Amino acid sequence: MMRTPNLEAKLALLMSLAGDDREGLPMSHLPPRLRHANDVGALRPLNLRPVRLGRGGPRTTLMRILMTNACSFNCHYCPMRRDRDMPRTLLKPAELVRIFLAAVERGWCTGLFLTTGIPGRPVKVMDDLIEVLALLREKHRFAGYIHVKMVPGADAAQIERLTALATRVSLNLEAPCGDTLARIAPEKNLETALVSLERVRERVNDRRDEEREGRPRDVLHPGGVAGMTMQFVIGATPDTDRTLLDKITALYSARGIHHSHFAAFRPIRNTPLENVRAAPAVREQRLYQADYLLRDYGFAPREVVYDADGNLPLAYDPKTAWALAHPEHFPIEVRTAAREQLMRVPGIGPASARRIVRERATTQLRGLADLRAMGVVTTRAAGFLTLGGRRLQNVRWSEQLGFWRPDEDAGAYHIQYEVSPGTFR
C-alpha cells in the first residue's frame, strides 16, 4: 500500500516542478532564483491550507502561492522590504501554473490563492498575475476558485481583466488613514489603493447585478463575484479600533466587499520596527468579532463599545461588551424573543437563533440542555436569558481573575519574527 506523502514531501515535489517538467527533480537542480525557496527566512512560496468556502459551506483546500518575495517597496513592517537581507525567490507564471495544476491533479487542493511582492512597476506585476489567471482559465479551462491579491497602481484595463478572471480579488490597504500609512510605508499611497479598490468594486457589483437579473455565471470569467476582501495591519500605526472600524463601515456601504482581514503587527527582524512592541493577538480577534457584528448580526457602528482610548476592550468580546453596557435590554425571554433580539445575546449566533425560533414553534424548550443542543454557548448566554419567565442563571457575567490584563506584556519576552501573519491572507 502506497503511503500518502506528508505536507513537506508534497511541497518539495511541487517546487521541483518549477525547475523542470520531470517529477522528482532534486532541489539542488533548481535555478538560483528558487534555490532557497524552502528557507523560512525566504517566506516559503507554497502553502496548502484547509478553508471553508463561505459560512457553513463545504471545506476545501487552497494552494496559497507567493509568486515572489522580492519587492521594490521598503515598508517598515514588512518581511519582504527592499533593504532586508534575505534570500529572494521568483516563480514565473508558467511555472506557477504547472505547480498548481499538478497539485489539483493529485487531489491536494481544489482552489488557488495567489499573492506576490512588487519587484518592479505595478503594471508589470499585474501583467504577470493576469498571465497566470489567463493560462488557468482560458488555456487549461480551470473553473474552480481563484483568489488573487492585486497590487495598487495598476491600469484600469488591467484591473478589469484581472477581476473578470478571478473569483475573488483582495487588496492590502494596511491602514485606515493616509497619514499613518505614510509613517510605516512611505512609498505607498492610500488614495491610490482606494482608486484601485473602487474600480474592482464597480466590476464586482456589475457582475452581481447581472446575475440577479438572470445572466448565467461564466465559470471561466466569474468577474470577482465572490466579493472583495481587504487587509489591515493592526498595531503598526497609532490608529484606533474606532478609526479602523469607521473606515471599514464606510467602505462596506457601497457593496462589493465581502469581509476584512486583520493582521496583528509583529516586529520583523532586520526592519525599522523590529524593536516595536507586537500587537496583542487578541486585538486581532476582537476586530474580527466586531466586524462580524457589523456585517452579520445587525449591529450599527454607533453600538460598538470602545474603551477610553477608542479601542475595543480586550478582556471580553464586543457583543459581551455591548450587552454589559446595556442591561436595560436583558434578560430576554427565549420563548418569545425575535430572532434579532436573540442574536444580541452573548453565546447565540445567527444559526442558533434561527434554530430557536424554528424549534420553539413545535417544541417546548425546557432548559439549558435544549439550548445547548441548538448550538447555544450556554455558559455565556444563560445569565442574559429567561425561559418561561425563570432566570436561567443569576450571575449575568463572570470574569476569570488574572494577574495581568490581555494587553499587558508583563513577563513576556520581546520576540522578533522572520515572517508576518498576513503574508498568506
Buried (B, 14 or more C-beta within 10 A) or exposed (E): EEEEEEEEEBBBBBBBBBBBEEEEBEBEEBEEBBBBBBEEBBBBBBBBEEBEBEEEEEEBBBBBBBBBBBBBBBBBBBBBBBEBEBBBBBBBBEBBBBBBBBBBEEEBBBBBBBBBBBBEEBEEBBBBBBBBBBBBBEEBEBEBBBBBBBBBBBEEEBBBBBBBBBBBBBBBBBBBBBEBBBEBBEEBBBEBBBBBBEBBBBBBBBBBEBBEEEEEEBEEBBBBBBBBBBBBBBBBBEBBBBBBBBBBBEBBEEEBBBBBBBBBBBBBBBBBBBEBEBBBEBBBBBBBBBBBBBBEBEBEBEBBBBBEEBBBBBBBBBBBBBBBEEEEEBBBBBEEBEBEBBBBBBBBBBEBBBBBBEBBEEEEBEEBEBBBEBBBBBEBBBBBBBBEEEBBBEEBEEEEEEEEEBBEEEEEEEEBBBBBBBBBB
